[in-house]
Amino acid sequence: MSAAVSPEFEELAAELGQRIAEAGLRGLVLRFGDDTRIVGVADRMPPAATLEAPLDELRAALSGLRSADELRDLRWIGNPEPYIPLLVSE
């Protein structure tokens, strides 16, 4: 685990995981550099998508500081559409 990951990032990731679970979606892998977090995984179902970005960009995305279009422009493996509404601040 990277020493550069802040408690704030971990909290934001945990909150996203809770929103994913509440929405009934499969988990999401957050990949930054050589590190990853898997959020929203329940019932042993593998994650359905991966979002890969630098840590600062992921922090901004998890904080609701990116528009839906900006989020779509990030590197996704799998379908980002179910997760976009969970990341955009209303």
N, C-alpha and C positions, 0 to 999 in steps of 0.2 A: 504494500500500500504506500502511496506517495505521501511524504511528509508535508507537501505543499497543499494538501486538501484541508480546507478549513472546516471547523464545526458547522459554520453557516451553510456550506455546500452540502454537507452530510444531512443537515436538517431539511434543506430544500429538496434533496433527492428523496428523503423519506416521505415528505409531504406529497411529492409527485407519485410515489409508489402507492400511497393511500388513495389518491384520486384515481389512479389506474385500477386498483382493486375495486373501488366503489363503482366504477363505470363498467365493471365486468370484463375488462380487457385483459389480454395476456400481458405479461411483463415486458419491460423495455430495458435494453442494455444501453448504458451510458458509457461511451469509450472516449478517453482523453489520454493521449500519449500511450504509455505502456500500461495504463491503469484502467479499470472498469468498475462500474457499479451496476448491479442488476436490481431494478426496482419494480414493484407491483407483482411479483411472482407469487402465485397461490396454487394450491392443489397440484403441485408438481408439474404444471404445464410449462413448457419451455417458453422463453420470451419470443415475441412475435416480430420484433424489430430492434434495430440498433441505431442509435444516434451518436455519431462520431464528430467531435469538434475539440478545439483547444479548451482547456479547463475554464478560462475566463469567458469564452463564448457559451459554454454549457451553463455556467453560473448565471449569465445574463438571460439565457433561455429559461432556466428554471425560476428566475425571479420575475418572469413576465415582462421582460424588457424588449422582447422581439415580437414583431408582427407575424401573422400567419405566413405571409410570403417570405419573410426573412427566415423563419423556421424551415419552410420547405426548401430553401436554398442551401441549408446545411447538408452534410453528408449523411444520408439515411440508407440503411440496408433493410429492406422490407418496406411496407406501406406506412408512411408517416401520418396519413389522414386521421386515423382514430385518435392519435395522440396530440395533434395540433390544438384542438379546443381545450385540452387540459393544460397546455403551456401558455396560451394567450390570456393576458389579463383582460377582464371585462370592465 
